Amino acid sequence: MKEMITKVDNKKHVKETETIEGRFMALGFGRYITQYKIIEKNSTSSIKRSTIEYELGDKLANLTSVVNTELVETLVETVGKYLTEKTPPPY
């Protein structure tokens, strides 16, 4: 799968990508955009928000079940666990 980064806002902690080739395009999606946002709760924790926007014709409506954020959730959990184990506590 190939994605193109369409937006990066370091101040608001937002990244947006659009899939341009591969899995979703091959299935028949007209457009597939993923937005990732990190919302800081306090100095030691944050919230990850993932949003998916897509276009899919009525004839392919049964494919909506493949749209989910499971991969992103797994990635965030893995990175969070790694950082928690490898980063010394704040002083």
C-alpha angles and dihedrals in degrees: 000000000000123000132188119213105233101173138021120176110175093181093056093032094237130144124179128191134184121208108232102171140016137025104016096032090049090052091056105264112152093206136001121187127175124195124195122195130179115207115194114224097179139325093293106034142041142177123242115213120191122189126187123199119184144165119221129166121242091250090061098043090120088071093070088093090071091060110095142120098237094118092051091047091052092048093049092048092049094048091044092052092048093049092047092053097041102038118083115233117266116261 
